Amino acid sequence: MPNFPDDAADPVQLLDVRRKFGPVPALDGVSLTVRRGELFGLIGHNGAGKSTLFKMMLGLIQPSGGMLRVLGADTRSAAFRNARTRIGYLPENFVTYENLSGLEVLYLFADLKNAPRRGCAALLERVGLGDAAGRRVHGYSKGMRQRLGLAQALLGEPRLLFLDEPTNGLDPAGIADFYAILHELRGRGATIVITSHILAEIQQRVDRLAILQGGRLAALGTLGELRERQPLPLRIAATLRPGLPACTLDSLRSLGLVLEMNEATLDAKLPPGAGRATIACPPERKMQLLAALAPVASGLDIQEPTLEQLFLGYGDAHAQAH
Ligand SMILES: Nc1ncnc2c1ncn2[C@@H]1O[C@H](COP(=O)(O)OP(=O)(O)OP(=O)(O)O)[C@@H](O)[C@H]1O
């Protein structure tokens, strides 16, 4: 693997990036860094500025203010033309020539990118289009087109990948395979920035995340860090042993908000497993509540706040501020 001069630096460095379209600020002072080898998630509501940021990181549109340094080069500099050959991009709506076969499309992109044609067939195989390589794109399904888009983004072994809603249209097996491909790429040192509206899909897969709200950076960090900054309640579902003293139930109520409780739990003749409680617990009381539940519960299911809940929380804060 070659040693690029930018290998030591963070591949994406954004400083106070701003962009207006007429009076509309699409990006309003975004500063962040994507570290080498990271799988980095960029999320935000429709119109938050994700695609605009991607296009700016690719040098396709210029900032109204601030600075973008990508693979070691200012996106406005002549040196960035060279850096761009090491960037792969899958746009939100990948469209291509309908009358060409998948392999011909890939040849075309390889030529445009100055990448060798000889890897194209293997790349199609890797994204699951080996059997369809000779078929015209016209007959491809939505998921097949998305796979072809991914294949073109992977041409030339990019060091940095920008993938805009890449799993749109993929079936569950396709999604799993897609992340396996990203995993391989990262193993070879690539850095990947991905957007998605399917937060459940990316929450366990990305290393860090940025949340954009109305063109501003609302949050940046790992899922754990985001949870610390916005301490939403945990949901604890407990299977309670029958015949609990009322005082135990009172102490559970005092530690969290009991969302659901089977009052028959007090009945000593209940069959095992019939007594259930769901409790929303502030994170700082988690250990206390678990200690209180341990002697009286036969089963516990603890659900940390999901990325979706955190994201919606930031949305509420944004709405209140405007
Ligand atoms: N070429 C353009 N001309 C005018 N306004 C634009 C242009 N491109 C983007 N915008 C505006 O900039 C804002 C950000 O748009 P952008 O496409 O970056 O959002 P997004 O986060 O990618 O949204 P989505 O999730 O819907 O794809 C929106 O208000 C949009 O209308």
The ligand as a MOL file (V3000), in Angstrom:
LIG
                    3D

  0  0  0     0  0            999 V3000
M  V30 BEGIN CTAB
M  V30 COUNTS 31 33 0 0 0
M  V30 BEGIN ATOM
M  V30 1 N -28.3740 24.4310 -5.8740 0
M  V30 2 C -29.1250 24.9190 -4.8980 0
M  V30 3 N -29.8280 26.0640 -5.0590 0
M  V30 4 C -30.5800 26.5860 -4.0760 0
M  V30 5 N -30.6920 26.0310 -2.8530 0
M  V30 6 C -30.0280 24.8960 -2.6290 0
M  V30 7 C -29.2100 24.2820 -3.6340 0
M  V30 8 N -28.6590 23.1570 -3.1090 0
M  V30 9 C -29.1110 23.0650 -1.8360 0
M  V30 10 N -29.9250 24.1140 -1.5490 0
M  V30 11 C -30.5860 24.3620 -0.2640 0
M  V30 12 O -29.6380 24.1740 0.7550 0
M  V30 13 C -30.2130 23.5020 1.8740 0
M  V30 14 C -29.4620 22.2070 2.1530 0
M  V30 15 O -29.7320 21.2810 1.1110 0
M  V30 16 P -29.0250 19.8260 1.0350 0
M  V30 17 O -29.4010 19.2090 -0.2760 0
M  V30 18 O -27.5850 19.9860 1.3160 0
M  V30 19 O -29.7280 19.0720 2.2430 0
M  V30 20 P -29.6210 17.5230 2.6640 0
M  V30 21 O -29.2640 17.5070 4.1160 0
M  V30 22 O -28.7170 16.7880 1.7510 0
M  V30 23 O -31.1220 17.0710 2.4690 0
M  V30 24 P -31.7540 15.6080 2.0730 0
M  V30 25 O -31.6820 14.7600 3.2900 0
M  V30 26 O -33.1600 15.9730 1.7230 0
M  V30 27 O -30.9830 15.0670 0.9000 0
M  V30 28 C -31.6910 23.3180 1.5350 0
M  V30 29 O -32.4030 24.4210 2.0670 0
M  V30 30 C -31.7000 23.3580 0.0270 0
M  V30 31 O -32.9380 23.8180 -0.4590 0
M  V30 END ATOM
M  V30 BEGIN BOND
M  V30 1 1 1 2
M  V30 2 1 2 3
M  V30 3 2 2 7
M  V30 4 2 3 4
M  V30 5 1 4 5
M  V30 6 2 5 6
M  V30 7 1 6 7
M  V30 8 1 6 10
M  V30 9 1 7 8
M  V30 10 2 8 9
M  V30 11 1 9 10
M  V30 12 1 10 11
M  V30 13 1 11 12
M  V30 14 1 11 30
M  V30 15 1 12 13
M  V30 16 1 13 14
M  V30 17 1 13 28
M  V30 18 1 14 15
M  V30 19 1 15 16
M  V30 20 2 16 17
M  V30 21 1 16 18
M  V30 22 1 16 19
M  V30 23 1 19 20
M  V30 24 2 20 21
M  V30 25 1 20 22
M  V30 26 1 20 23
M  V30 27 1 23 24
M  V30 28 2 24 25
M  V30 29 1 24 26
M  V30 30 1 24 27
M  V30 31 1 28 29
M  V30 32 1 28 30
M  V30 33 1 30 31
M  V30 END BOND
M  V30 END CTAB
M  END
